[in-house]
Amino acid sequence: MNWKNFGICGLTGWCMEIVFTSFGALLHGDIRLMGNTSIWMFPIYGLAASIEPMYHKIKHLPFLLRGCIYATAILAVEFVSGSILRLFSICPWDYSGTPTNINGLIRLDYFPVWMAAGLLFEYLLCHRRAWSKKEITGR
């Protein structure tokens, strides 16, 4: 695994989670926009670095289909990692009170959010450098 990409994905995931939970706070009337995350989330988000090798195998597929594949993989990782963390009573999330949860570990209504996150990670890992290189070289 590319450790640089692991770090990029871990930090990006943390930032996304803080922004997402901040907007959630706003929806509940908290204008302080207090977002939060857990240190446990860094390595979980870091696993999104596996999107780069996955992309090279599925890049011929349509954009939205790739997003669905990423979302499915992310939900699987969330379920497995949450199950492991729950064994030690340290899982930082519990979706038990929501109608589309599975074992309180994943929310199926978050599928579009995870599609967008997967495609963002794809951009960061697979396209950003190519586009930056075009800007610098003009090719």
QUIRA-V501266 format. One line per field, one symbol per residue. ss: DSSP state (2 for helix, 1 for strand, 0 for the rest). phi: phi as a letter, one per 20 degrees, with the letter a starting at -180 (. if undefined). burial: 1 if it has 24 or more other C-alpha atoms within 12 Angstrom, else 0. Layout:
ss = ???
phi = ???
burial = ???
This chain:
ss = 0022222222222222222222222220000000000002222222222222222222000022222222222222222222222220000000000000110001122222222222222222222222222222200
phi = .ffffgfffffffgfffffffffffffenefflfdbbcgffgfffgffgfffffgfedffefgffggfffffffffffffffffffgdlcffcbegedfdeclmdccffegfffgffffffggfeddgffffffffemc
burial = 0000111111111101100000000000000000001001111111111111011000000000011111111111111011000000001110000000000011110110011111111111110000000000000
